[in-house]
Amino acid sequence: MMRTAWRVLGNYGSRDADDVLQDAFIAALTTDALPSGDVGAWLRAIAARKALDELRRKGRRLEQSLPETDSEGPHPAAPDELGGHLDVLTVRRAMATLSPIDRAVLTLVDLEGWPMAEAAKMLGLTYVAIKLRASRARRKLAGVIREGGLARPTSS
């Protein structure tokens, strides 16, 4: 649940995910609609929705967190001997450029491996809408990585 909240929020290591997780547990404990199948999946779906709610709340309040600067550490876009691979920080930075709903779609479908039909139910979208959003979000993510110089060179 924490991993899902972090990925949807796009703010790794922040306290926002803790708040989202607490809200998700409260929602799970106070609902009359109990899951008929996988309880873990049900809880992650609640966490994803609560994370989206948090992003919407922040958008209404116009809160923007300042970017963290780390001049001491290595820059994730710097090429290394592995070549052709993207590191986790590069993907996280690129994911942060996506809209909250697109980030949620990619988190559920591509990172967590949910079938599109299930992810559509979790997010309250139609199957066609989630397919389109996933496709567009993947293209945008690839473009951000390419255009932003975030892709590492491939070795031949």
DSSP file (Angstrom, degrees, kcal/mol; ACC not computed):
  #  RESIDUE AA STRUCTURE BP1 BP2  ACC     N-H-->O    O-->H-N    N-H-->O    O-->H-N    TCO  KAPPA ALPHA  PHI   PSI    X-CA   Y-CA   Z-CA
    1    1 A M     >        0   0    0      0, 0.0     4,-2.5     0, 0.0     5,-0.2   0.000 360.0 360.0 360.0 -41.2    0.0    0.0    0.0
    2    2 A M  H  >  +     0   0    0      2,-0.2     4,-2.9     1,-0.2     5,-0.2   0.921 360.0  50.3 -63.9 -43.2    2.8    2.4    0.8
    3    3 A R  H  > S+     0   0    0      1,-0.2     4,-2.5     2,-0.2    -1,-0.2   0.913 111.1  49.1 -62.0 -42.5    4.6    1.7   -2.5
    4    4 A T  H  > S+     0   0    0      2,-0.2     4,-2.4     1,-0.2     5,-0.2   0.928 111.9  48.4 -62.1 -45.4    1.3    2.3   -4.3
    5    5 A A  H  X S+     0   0    0     -4,-2.5     4,-2.7     1,-0.2     5,-0.2   0.926 112.0  49.3 -62.0 -45.2    0.8    5.6   -2.5
    6    6 A W  H  X>S+     0   0    0     -4,-2.9     4,-2.3     1,-0.2     5,-0.8   0.926 112.5  47.8 -59.2 -45.3    4.4    6.7   -3.1
    7    7 A R  H  <5S+     0   0    0     -4,-2.5    -1,-0.2     2,-0.2    -2,-0.2   0.902 114.2  44.9 -67.0 -40.5    4.1    5.9   -6.8
    8    8 A V  H  <5S+     0   0    0     -4,-2.4    -1,-0.2     1,-0.2    -2,-0.2   0.920 116.9  45.5 -69.3 -42.0    0.8    7.7   -7.3
    9    9 A L  H  <5S-     0   0    0     -4,-2.7    -2,-0.2    -5,-0.2    -1,-0.2   0.819  94.2-146.7 -69.0 -30.0    1.9   10.7   -5.3
   10   10 A G  T  <5 +     0   0    0     -4,-2.3     2,-0.4    -5,-0.2    -3,-0.2   0.707  67.0 110.7  69.9  19.3    5.2   10.8   -7.1
   11   11 A N    > < -     0   0    0     -5,-0.8     3,-1.4    -6,-0.2     6,-0.3  -0.729  56.8-160.3-128.2  80.1    6.8   12.1   -3.9
   12   12 A Y  T 3  S+     0   0    0     -2,-0.4     3,-0.1     1,-0.3    -9,-0.0  -0.366  70.7  10.3 -71.2 134.9    9.0    9.3   -2.6
   13   13 A G  T 3  S+     0   0    0      1,-0.3    -1,-0.3    -2,-0.1     2,-0.1   0.519  95.5 130.5  80.7   5.6   10.0    9.4    1.0
   14   14 A S    <   -     0   0    0     -3,-1.4     3,-0.5     1,-0.1     4,-0.4  -0.424  68.5-120.7 -88.4 167.1    7.5   12.1    1.9
   15   15 A R  S  > S+     0   0    0      1,-0.2     4,-1.8     2,-0.2     3,-0.2   0.591 100.7  82.8 -79.9 -12.0    5.1   12.1    4.8
   16   16 A D  H  > S+     0   0    0      1,-0.2     4,-2.4     2,-0.2    -1,-0.2   0.892  87.6  54.4 -59.4 -38.8    2.2   12.6    2.4
   17   17 A A  H  > S+     0   0    0     -3,-0.5     4,-2.6    -6,-0.3    -1,-0.2   0.860 104.2  54.9 -65.1 -34.7    2.2    8.8    1.7
   18   18 A D  H  > S+     0   0    0     -4,-0.4     4,-2.2     2,-0.2    -1,-0.2   0.921 109.7  46.6 -62.8 -43.2    1.9    8.2    5.5
   19   19 A D  H  X S+     0   0    0     -4,-1.8     4,-2.4     2,-0.2    -2,-0.2   0.908 112.4  50.0 -64.8 -41.9   -1.2   10.4    5.6
   20   20 A V  H  X S+     0   0    0     -4,-2.4     4,-2.5     1,-0.2    -2,-0.2   0.918 110.3  50.5 -62.0 -43.7   -2.7    8.7    2.5
   21   21 A L  H  X S+     0   0    0     -4,-2.6     4,-2.4     2,-0.2    -2,-0.2   0.903 109.7  50.1 -62.6 -41.8   -2.0    5.3    4.1
   22   22 A Q  H  X S+     0   0    0     -4,-2.2     4,-2.3     1,-0.2    -1,-0.2   0.926 111.5  48.3 -62.8 -44.5   -3.8    6.3    7.3
   23   23 A D  H  X S+     0   0    0     -4,-2.4     4,-2.5     1,-0.2    -2,-0.2   0.880 110.4  52.7 -61.7 -38.2   -6.8    7.6    5.3
   24   24 A A  H  X S+     0   0    0     -4,-2.5     4,-2.5     2,-0.2    -2,-0.2   0.912 109.5  47.5 -65.5 -43.0   -6.9    4.3    3.3
   25   25 A F  H  X S+     0   0    0     -4,-2.4     4,-2.4     2,-0.2    -2,-0.2   0.902 111.9  50.2 -65.9 -40.0   -6.9    2.2    6.5
   26   26 A I  H  X S+     0   0    0     -4,-2.3     4,-1.5     2,-0.2    -2,-0.2   0.928 112.0  48.0 -62.7 -43.9   -9.7    4.3    8.0
   27   27 A A  H  X S+     0   0    0     -4,-2.5     4,-0.6     1,-0.2    -2,-0.2   0.903 112.5  49.2 -62.2 -41.0  -11.7    4.0    4.8
   28   28 A A  H  < S+     0   0    0     -4,-2.5     3,-0.5     1,-0.2    -1,-0.2   0.885 113.1  46.5 -66.9 -38.3  -11.1    0.2    4.7
   29   29 A L  H  < S+     0   0    0     -4,-2.4    -1,-0.2     1,-0.2    -2,-0.2   0.719 115.4  45.1 -77.9 -20.3  -12.1   -0.2    8.3
   30   30 A T  H  < S+     0   0    0     -4,-1.5     2,-0.2    -5,-0.2    -1,-0.2   0.389  91.3 100.5-105.4   3.6  -15.3    1.9    8.1
   31   31 A T     <  -     0   0    0     -4,-0.6    -3,-0.0    -3,-0.5    -4,-0.0  -0.578  57.8-152.8 -91.1 153.2  -16.7    0.6    4.9
   32   32 A D  S    S+     0   0    0     -2,-0.2     2,-1.1     1,-0.1    -1,-0.1   0.619  78.6  87.9 -91.0 -16.5  -19.6   -1.9    4.5
   33   33 A A        -     0   0    0      0, 0.0    -2,-0.1     0, 0.0    -1,-0.1  -0.713  63.2-174.7 -88.3  96.4  -18.3   -3.0    1.1
   34   34 A L        -     0   0    0     -2,-1.1    -2,-0.0     1,-0.1     2,-0.0  -0.609  29.9 -98.4 -91.3 152.9  -15.8   -5.8    1.9
   35   35 A P        -     0   0    0      0, 0.0    -1,-0.1     0, 0.0     4,-0.1  -0.338  19.0-157.9 -71.6 150.3  -13.7   -7.5   -0.8
   36   36 A S  S    S+     0   0    0      2,-0.1     3,-0.1    -2,-0.0     2,-0.0   0.550  79.3  14.9 -99.5 -10.8  -14.8  -10.8   -2.2
   37   37 A G  S    S+     0   0    0      1,-0.2     2,-0.5     2,-0.0     3,-0.1   0.086 117.2  13.8-127.2-122.7  -11.3  -11.7   -3.4
   38   38 A D     >  -     0   0    0      1,-0.2     4,-1.8     2,-0.1    -1,-0.2  -0.506  51.8-163.8 -70.2 113.0   -7.8  -10.6   -2.8
   39   39 A V  H  > S+     0   0    0     -2,-0.5     4,-2.5     1,-0.2     5,-0.2   0.868  89.0  56.1 -66.9 -37.5   -7.7   -8.3    0.3
   40   40 A G  H  > S+     0   0    0      1,-0.2     4,-2.4     2,-0.2    -1,-0.2   0.903 107.5  48.3 -61.4 -42.1   -4.3   -6.9   -0.6
   41   41 A A  H  > S+     0   0    0      2,-0.2     4,-2.2     1,-0.2    -1,-0.2   0.902 110.8  51.5 -64.6 -41.0   -5.5   -5.8   -4.0
   42   42 A W  H  X S+     0   0    0     -4,-1.8     4,-1.9     1,-0.2    -2,-0.2   0.918 111.1  47.2 -62.0 -44.4   -8.5   -4.2   -2.4
   43   43 A L  H  X S+     0   0    0     -4,-2.5     4,-2.3     1,-0.2    -2,-0.2   0.890 111.2  50.8 -66.4 -39.7   -6.4   -2.3    0.1
   44   44 A R  H  X S+     0   0    0     -4,-2.4     4,-2.4     2,-0.2    -1,-0.2   0.873 108.3  53.0 -65.7 -35.7   -4.0   -1.1   -2.7
   45   45 A A  H  X S+     0   0    0     -4,-2.2     4,-2.2     2,-0.2    -1,-0.2   0.907 109.4  48.4 -64.7 -41.1   -6.9    0.1   -4.7
   46   46 A I  H  X S+     0   0    0     -4,-1.9     4,-2.6     1,-0.2    -2,-0.2   0.918 111.1  51.0 -63.8 -42.4   -8.1    2.1   -1.7
   47   47 A A  H  X S+     0   0    0     -4,-2.3     4,-2.2     1,-0.2    -2,-0.2   0.899 109.3  50.9 -62.0 -40.8   -4.6    3.5   -1.3
   48   48 A A  H  X S+     0   0    0     -4,-2.4     4,-2.1     2,-0.2    -1,-0.2   0.913 112.1  46.5 -63.5 -42.6   -4.4    4.5   -5.0
   49   49 A R  H  X S+     0   0    0     -4,-2.2     4,-2.3     2,-0.2    -2,-0.2   0.904 112.1  49.8 -67.6 -40.4   -7.8    6.3   -4.7
   50   50 A K  H  X S+     0   0    0     -4,-2.6     4,-2.2     2,-0.2    -1,-0.2   0.867 109.3  52.8 -66.3 -35.1   -6.8    8.1   -1.5
   51   51 A A  H  X S+     0   0    0     -4,-2.2     4,-2.2     2,-0.2    -1,-0.2   0.912 109.3  48.7 -65.7 -41.8   -3.5    9.2   -3.1
   52   52 A L  H  X S+     0   0    0     -4,-2.1     4,-2.2     2,-0.2    -2,-0.2   0.900 109.8  52.5 -63.2 -39.9   -5.4   10.7   -6.1
   53   53 A D  H  X S+     0   0    0     -4,-2.3     4,-2.5     1,-0.2    -2,-0.2   0.915 108.6  50.7 -60.3 -42.4   -7.7   12.4   -3.6
   54   54 A E  H  X S+     0   0    0     -4,-2.2     4,-2.5     1,-0.2    -2,-0.2   0.907 109.4  50.3 -62.5 -42.9   -4.7   13.9   -1.9
   55   55 A L  H  X S+     0   0    0     -4,-2.2     4,-2.1     2,-0.2    -1,-0.2   0.891 111.1  49.1 -63.2 -39.0   -3.3   15.2   -5.2
   56   56 A R  H  X S+     0   0    0     -4,-2.2     4,-2.0     2,-0.2    -2,-0.2   0.912 110.4  50.8 -66.0 -42.0   -6.6   16.8   -6.0
   57   57 A R  H  X S+     0   0    0     -4,-2.5     4,-1.8     1,-0.2    -2,-0.2   0.923 110.8  48.5 -60.9 -44.2   -6.7   18.4   -2.6
   58   58 A K  H  X>S+     0   0    0     -4,-2.5     5,-1.9     1,-0.2     4,-0.8   0.884 108.9  54.2 -64.2 -37.9   -3.2   19.8   -3.0
   59   59 A G  H  <5S+     0   0    0     -4,-2.1     3,-0.4     1,-0.2    -1,-0.2   0.882 108.2  49.1 -63.4 -38.4   -4.2   21.1   -6.5
   60   60 A R  H  <5S+     0   0    0     -4,-2.0    -1,-0.2     1,-0.2    -2,-0.2   0.855 113.7  45.6 -68.8 -34.2   -7.1   23.0   -5.1
   61   61 A R  H  <5S-     0   0    0     -4,-1.8    -1,-0.2    -5,-0.2    -2,-0.2   0.526 106.3-131.2 -85.5  -5.7   -4.9   24.5   -2.3
   62   62 A L  T  <5 +     0   0    0     -4,-0.8     2,-0.4    -3,-0.4    -3,-0.2   0.829  46.6 163.4  58.0  35.6   -2.3   25.3   -4.9
   63   63 A E      < -     0   0    0     -5,-1.9     2,-0.4    -6,-0.1    -1,-0.2  -0.709  14.4-178.0 -84.2 133.1    0.5   23.8   -2.8
   64   64 A Q        -     0   0    0     -2,-0.4     2,-0.2    -5,-0.0    -5,-0.0  -0.991  18.8-139.3-131.2 124.4    3.7   23.1   -4.5
   65   65 A S        -     0   0    0     -2,-0.4     3,-0.0     1,-0.1    -2,-0.0  -0.569  27.4-110.3 -80.7 148.0    6.6   21.5   -2.8
   66   66 A L        -     0   0    0     -2,-0.2     2,-0.1     1,-0.1    -1,-0.1  -0.526  36.8-105.6 -75.5 141.7   10.0   22.8   -3.6
   67   67 A P        -     0   0    0      0, 0.0     2,-0.4     0, 0.0    -1,-0.1  -0.419  32.9-118.5 -68.2 141.9   12.3   20.4   -5.6
   68   68 A E        -     0   0    0     -2,-0.1     2,-0.5    -3,-0.0    -3,-0.0  -0.658  26.4-152.9 -80.6 132.4   15.0   18.8   -3.6
   69   69 A T        -     0   0    0     -2,-0.4     2,-0.4     2,-0.0     3,-0.1  -0.901  14.8-178.1-108.6 135.0   18.4   19.7   -4.8
   70   70 A D        +     0   0    0     -2,-0.5    -2,-0.0     1,-0.1     0, 0.0  -0.794  11.8 164.8-132.0  88.8   21.3   17.3   -4.3
   71   71 A S  S    S+     0   0    0     -2,-0.4    -1,-0.1     1,-0.2     4,-0.1   0.675  75.2  57.5 -79.5 -15.7   24.5   18.9   -5.6
   72   72 A E  S    S+     0   0    0     -3,-0.1    -1,-0.2     2,-0.1     3,-0.1   0.891  95.8  68.5 -80.9 -41.5   26.7   16.4   -3.8
   73   73 A G  S    S-     0   0    0      1,-0.1     2,-0.1     0, 0.0    -3,-0.1  -0.216  95.6 -83.8 -80.8 167.8   25.3   13.1   -5.2
   74   74 A P        -     0   0    0      0, 0.0    -1,-0.1     0, 0.0    -2,-0.1  -0.424  43.5-115.5 -69.4 143.9   25.6   11.7   -8.7
   75   75 A H    >   -     0   0    0      1,-0.1     3,-2.1    -2,-0.1    -4,-0.0  -0.679  17.4-136.7 -80.1 128.5   23.0   12.9  -11.2
   76   76 A P  T 3  S+     0   0    0      0, 0.0    11,-0.3     0, 0.0    14,-0.2   0.708 101.5  60.7 -62.6 -18.4   20.8   10.0  -12.3
   77   77 A A  T 3  S+     0   0    0      9,-0.1    -2,-0.0    12,-0.1     0, 0.0   0.569  78.9 110.4 -84.2  -7.1   21.1   11.2  -16.0
   78   78 A A  S <  S-     0   0    0     -3,-2.1    74,-0.1     1,-0.1     2,-0.0  -0.469  76.0-113.4 -69.8 135.0   24.8   10.8  -16.0
   79   79 A P        -     0   0    0      0, 0.0     2,-0.3     0, 0.0    -1,-0.1  -0.333  39.2-178.4 -67.3 148.8   26.0    7.9  -18.2
   80   80 A D    >   -     0   0    0     73,-0.2     3,-0.7    -2,-0.0     0, 0.0  -0.786  44.6 -85.4-136.8-176.4   27.6    4.9  -16.5
   81   81 A E  T 3  S+     0   0    0     -2,-0.3    74,-0.0     1,-0.2     0, 0.0   0.654 116.9  67.3 -69.8 -14.4   29.2    1.6  -17.4
   82   82 A L  T 3  S-     0   0    0      3,-0.1    -1,-0.2    72,-0.0    73,-0.2   0.874  81.8-177.9 -74.1 -35.9   25.8   -0.2  -17.5
   83   83 A G    <   +     0   0    0     -3,-0.7    71,-0.3     1,-0.1    72,-0.1   0.678  54.4  42.3  48.0 139.6   24.6    1.7  -20.6
   84   84 A G  S    S+     0   0    0     69,-1.9     2,-0.3     1,-0.2    70,-0.2   0.480  92.9 104.1  79.4   2.3   21.1    1.3  -22.1
   85   85 A H        -     0   0    0     68,-0.3     2,-0.5    66,-0.0    -1,-0.2  -0.880  61.4-140.7-118.8 149.1   19.4    1.2  -18.7
   86   86 A L        -     0   0    0     -2,-0.3     2,-0.1    65,-0.1    65,-0.1  -0.890  21.8-137.4-102.4 136.4   17.3    3.7  -16.9
   87   87 A D     >  -     0   0    0     -2,-0.5     4,-1.9   -11,-0.3     3,-0.2  -0.468  25.8-103.9 -89.4 169.6   17.8    3.9  -13.1
   88   88 A V  H  > S+     0   0    0      1,-0.2     4,-2.6     2,-0.2     5,-0.2   0.874 118.4  53.1 -60.8 -42.2   15.0    4.3  -10.6
   89   89 A L  H  > S+     0   0    0      1,-0.2     4,-2.5     2,-0.2    -1,-0.2   0.874 106.9  53.0 -64.5 -36.5   15.5    8.0  -10.0
   90   90 A T  H  > S+     0   0    0     -3,-0.2     4,-2.1     2,-0.2    -1,-0.2   0.936 111.8  44.8 -63.0 -46.4   15.4    8.8  -13.7
   91   91 A V  H  X S+     0   0    0     -4,-1.9     4,-2.9     2,-0.2    -2,-0.2   0.900 112.3  52.6 -66.2 -40.3   12.0    7.0  -14.0
   92   92 A R  H  X S+     0   0    0     -4,-2.6     4,-1.8     2,-0.2    -2,-0.2   0.921 110.0  47.9 -61.7 -43.5   10.7    8.6  -10.9
   93   93 A R  H  < S+     0   0    0     -4,-2.5     4,-0.5     1,-0.2    -1,-0.2   0.902 114.0  46.8 -64.2 -40.3   11.6   12.1  -12.1
   94   94 A A  H >< S+     0   0    0     -4,-2.1     3,-1.2     1,-0.2     4,-0.3   0.898 110.0  53.4 -68.1 -39.7   10.0   11.4  -15.5
   95   95 A M  H >< S+     0   0    0     -4,-2.9     3,-1.6     1,-0.3    -1,-0.2   0.840  98.8  64.7 -62.6 -32.7    6.9   10.0  -13.8
   96   96 A A  T 3< S+     0   0    0     -4,-1.8    -1,-0.3     1,-0.3    -2,-0.2   0.709  93.5  61.7 -65.4 -18.6    6.6   13.2  -11.7
   97   97 A T  T <  S+     0   0    0     -3,-1.2    -1,-0.3    -4,-0.5    -2,-0.2   0.646  89.3  89.6 -80.7 -14.5    6.0   15.1  -15.0
   98   98 A L  S <  S-     0   0    0     -3,-1.6    39,-0.0    -4,-0.3    -3,-0.0  -0.382  89.7 -97.3 -79.9 159.3    2.8   13.1  -15.7
   99   99 A S     >  -     0   0    0      1,-0.1     4,-2.6    -2,-0.1     5,-0.2  -0.354  39.3-107.3 -68.2 157.8   -0.7   14.1  -14.5
  100  100 A P  H  > S+     0   0    0      0, 0.0     4,-2.3     0, 0.0     5,-0.1   0.886 119.5  48.5 -56.8 -41.3   -1.8   12.4  -11.3
  101  101 A I  H  > S+     0   0    0      2,-0.2     4,-2.4     1,-0.2     5,-0.1   0.905 112.2  48.2 -69.1 -39.3   -4.3   10.2  -13.1
  102  102 A D  H  > S+     0   0    0      2,-0.2     4,-2.5     1,-0.2     5,-0.2   0.893 111.6  50.6 -65.8 -38.3   -1.8    9.1  -15.7
  103  103 A R  H  X S+     0   0    0     -4,-2.6     4,-2.2     2,-0.2    -2,-0.2   0.896 110.6  49.6 -64.0 -39.9    0.7    8.4  -13.0
  104  104 A A  H  X S+     0   0    0     -4,-2.3     4,-2.5    -5,-0.2     5,-0.2   0.909 110.4  50.4 -64.9 -42.3   -1.9    6.3  -11.2
  105  105 A V  H  X S+     0   0    0     -4,-2.4     4,-2.9     1,-0.2     5,-0.4   0.950 113.4  44.1 -61.5 -49.7   -2.7    4.4  -14.4
  106  106 A L  H  X>S+     0   0    0     -4,-2.5     5,-2.0     1,-0.2     4,-1.5   0.866 112.4  54.1 -65.2 -35.1    0.9    3.6  -15.1
  107  107 A T  I  <>S+     0   0    0     -4,-2.2     5,-2.2    -5,-0.2     6,-0.3   0.957 115.8  37.3 -62.0 -49.8    1.5    2.6  -11.5
  108  108 A L  I  <5S+     0   0    0     -4,-2.5     6,-2.8     3,-0.2    -2,-0.2   0.928 127.5  33.2 -70.0 -44.9   -1.3    0.2  -11.4
  109  109 A V  I  <5S+     0   0    0     -4,-2.9     4,-0.2    -5,-0.2    -3,-0.2   0.955 131.6  22.6 -80.5 -51.6   -0.9   -1.3  -14.9
  110  110 A D  I  <5S+     0   0    0     -4,-1.5    -3,-0.2    -5,-0.4    -2,-0.1   0.872 130.8  34.0 -89.9 -38.7    2.8   -1.2  -15.6
  111  111 A L  I   <S+     0   0    0     -5,-2.0    -3,-0.2    -4,-0.2    -4,-0.2   0.885 129.8  30.7 -86.4 -39.2    4.5   -1.1  -12.2
  112  112 A E  S   <S-     0   0    0     -5,-2.2    -3,-0.2    -6,-0.3    -4,-0.2   0.583 101.1-127.6 -97.8 -10.7    2.1   -3.2  -10.2
  113  113 A G        +     0   0    0     -6,-0.3    -4,-0.2    -4,-0.2    -3,-0.1   0.716  46.7 160.6  78.6  21.6    1.0   -5.5  -13.1
  114  114 A W        -     0   0    0     -6,-2.8    -1,-0.2    -7,-0.2    -2,-0.1  -0.517  46.3-107.8 -75.3 142.9   -2.8   -5.1  -12.8
  115  115 A P     >  -     0   0    0      0, 0.0     4,-2.5     0, 0.0     3,-0.3  -0.394  30.5-116.0 -63.4 149.3   -4.9   -6.0  -15.8
  116  116 A M  H  > S+     0   0    0      1,-0.2     4,-2.5     2,-0.2     5,-0.2   0.858 114.4  56.2 -58.7 -37.1   -6.3   -2.9  -17.4
  117  117 A A  H  > S+     0   0    0      2,-0.2     4,-1.7     1,-0.2    -1,-0.2   0.910 110.3  44.4 -63.0 -41.7   -9.9   -4.0  -16.6
  118  118 A E  H  > S+     0   0    0     -3,-0.3     4,-2.4     2,-0.2    -2,-0.2   0.916 113.1  50.3 -68.2 -43.6   -9.1   -4.2  -12.9
  119  119 A A  H  X S+     0   0    0     -4,-2.5     4,-2.1     1,-0.2     6,-0.2   0.879 107.4  55.5 -62.4 -37.1   -7.2   -0.9  -12.9
  120  120 A A  H  X>S+     0   0    0     -4,-2.5     5,-2.7    -5,-0.2     4,-0.9   0.917 108.9  46.9 -61.1 -43.4  -10.2    0.7  -14.7
  121  121 A K  H ><5S+     0   0    0     -4,-1.7     3,-0.5     3,-0.2    -2,-0.2   0.915 110.9  52.5 -63.5 -42.7  -12.5   -0.5  -11.9
  122  122 A M  H 3<5S+     0   0    0     -4,-2.4    -1,-0.2     1,-0.2    -2,-0.2   0.873 117.6  36.8 -61.4 -38.0  -10.0    0.8   -9.2
  123  123 A L  H 3<5S-     0   0    0     -4,-2.1    -1,-0.2    -5,-0.2    -2,-0.2   0.454 110.9-115.3 -97.2  -1.8   -9.8    4.2  -10.7
  124  124 A G  T <<5S+     0   0    0     -4,-0.9     2,-0.2    -3,-0.5    -3,-0.2   0.836  73.0 127.1  72.7  32.1  -13.4    4.5  -11.8
  125  125 A L      < -     0   0    0     -5,-2.7    -1,-0.3    -6,-0.2     2,-0.2  -0.725  62.2-105.1-113.9 165.8  -12.6    4.7  -15.5
  126  126 A T     >  -     0   0    0     -2,-0.2     4,-2.3     1,-0.1     5,-0.2  -0.482  32.8-111.6 -82.9 163.7  -13.8    2.7  -18.5
  127  127 A Y  H  > S+     0   0    0      1,-0.2     4,-1.9     2,-0.2     5,-0.1   0.906 119.3  49.2 -61.4 -42.5  -11.6    0.0  -20.0
  128  128 A V  H  > S+     0   0    0      1,-0.2     4,-2.4     2,-0.2    -1,-0.2   0.907 110.0  51.5 -64.8 -42.1  -11.2    2.1  -23.2
  129  129 A A  H  > S+     0   0    0      1,-0.2     4,-2.7     2,-0.2    -2,-0.2   0.903 110.6  47.3 -62.9 -41.5  -10.3    5.2  -21.2
  130  130 A I  H  X S+     0   0    0     -4,-2.3     4,-2.5     2,-0.2    -1,-0.2   0.861 110.6  52.8 -71.2 -32.9   -7.6    3.4  -19.2
  131  131 A K  H  X S+     0   0    0     -4,-1.9     4,-2.2    -5,-0.2    -2,-0.2   0.938 112.8  44.2 -63.9 -45.9   -6.2    1.9  -22.4
  132  132 A L  H  X S+     0   0    0     -4,-2.4     4,-2.7     2,-0.2     5,-0.2   0.924 114.3  49.1 -64.0 -44.9   -6.0    5.3  -24.0
  133  133 A R  H  X S+     0   0    0     -4,-2.7     4,-2.7     1,-0.2     5,-0.2   0.911 111.7  49.3 -62.4 -42.2   -4.5    7.0  -20.9
  134  134 A A  H  X S+     0   0    0     -4,-2.5     4,-2.4     2,-0.2    -1,-0.2   0.924 112.6  47.4 -63.4 -44.2   -1.9    4.2  -20.5
  135  135 A S  H  X S+     0   0    0     -4,-2.2     4,-2.1     2,-0.2    -2,-0.2   0.933 115.8  43.7 -63.4 -46.7   -0.9    4.5  -24.1
  136  136 A R  H  X S+     0   0    0     -4,-2.7     4,-2.6     1,-0.2    -2,-0.2   0.893 113.4  51.4 -66.5 -39.9   -0.6    8.3  -24.0
  137  137 A A  H  X S+     0   0    0     -4,-2.7     4,-2.7    -5,-0.2    -1,-0.2   0.891 108.9  50.8 -66.1 -38.9    1.1    8.3  -20.7
  138  138 A R  H  X S+     0   0    0     -4,-2.4     4,-2.6    -5,-0.2    -1,-0.2   0.924 111.9  47.7 -63.2 -43.7    3.7    5.8  -21.9
  139  139 A R  H  X S+     0   0    0     -4,-2.1     4,-2.4     2,-0.2    -2,-0.2   0.925 113.6  47.2 -62.7 -43.8    4.4    7.9  -25.0
  140  140 A K  H  X S+     0   0    0     -4,-2.6     4,-2.7     2,-0.2    -2,-0.2   0.919 111.7  50.8 -64.4 -42.5    4.7   11.1  -22.9
  141  141 A L  H  X S+     0   0    0     -4,-2.7     4,-2.2     1,-0.2    -2,-0.2   0.924 111.5  47.4 -60.8 -45.7    7.0    9.3  -20.4
  142  142 A A  H  X S+     0   0    0     -4,-2.6     4,-2.6     1,-0.2    -1,-0.2   0.902 112.5  50.3 -62.8 -40.8    9.3    8.1  -23.2
  143  143 A G  H  X S+     0   0    0     -4,-2.4     4,-3.3     2,-0.2     5,-0.4   0.899 109.3  50.6 -64.8 -40.8    9.3   11.6  -24.7
  144  144 A V  H  X S+     0   0    0     -4,-2.7     4,-2.1     1,-0.2     6,-0.4   0.912 112.3  47.4 -63.3 -42.0   10.2   13.2  -21.4
  145  145 A I  H  <>S+     0   0    0     -4,-2.2     5,-2.1    -5,-0.2     6,-1.4   0.927 118.0  41.4 -66.1 -44.1   13.1   10.8  -20.9
  146  146 A R  H ><5S+     0   0    0     -4,-2.6     3,-1.2     4,-0.2    -2,-0.2   0.966 120.9  40.2 -67.0 -52.9   14.3   11.3  -24.5
  147  147 A E  H 3<5S+     0   0    0     -4,-3.3    -3,-0.2     1,-0.3    -2,-0.2   0.833 113.5  54.1 -68.5 -33.7   13.9   15.1  -24.7
  148  148 A G  T 3<5S-     0   0    0     -4,-2.1    -1,-0.3    -5,-0.4    -2,-0.2   0.445 111.1-117.8 -81.8   1.8   15.1   15.7  -21.2
  149  149 A G  T < 5S+     0   0    0     -3,-1.2    -3,-0.2    -4,-0.2    -2,-0.1   0.772  77.2 129.4  69.2  23.4   18.3   13.8  -21.8
  150  150 A L      < +     0   0    0     -5,-2.1     2,-0.2    -6,-0.4    -4,-0.2   0.664  40.8  95.3 -86.5 -15.5   17.3   11.4  -19.1
  151  151 A A  S    S-     0   0    0     -6,-1.4   -65,-0.1    -5,-0.1     3,-0.0  -0.528  73.3-132.2 -76.5 139.6   18.0    8.3  -21.2
  152  152 A R        -     0   0    0     -2,-0.2   -74,-0.1   -67,-0.2    -2,-0.1  -0.691  31.1 -99.0 -89.2 145.1   21.3    6.7  -20.8
  153  153 A P        -     0   0    0      0, 0.0   -69,-1.9     0, 0.0     2,-0.3  -0.303  36.2-123.1 -63.5 144.4   23.2    5.8  -24.0
  154  154 A T        -     0   0    0    -71,-0.3     2,-0.3   -70,-0.2   -71,-0.1  -0.649  20.7-125.7 -87.6 146.0   23.0    2.2  -25.1
  155  155 A S              0   0    0     -2,-0.3    -1,-0.0   -73,-0.2   -74,-0.0  -0.703 360.0 360.0 -91.1 143.5   26.2    0.2  -25.6
  156  156 A S              0   0    0     -2,-0.3    -1,-0.1     0, 0.0    -2,-0.0   0.424 360.0 360.0 -99.0 360.0   26.8   -1.4  -28.9
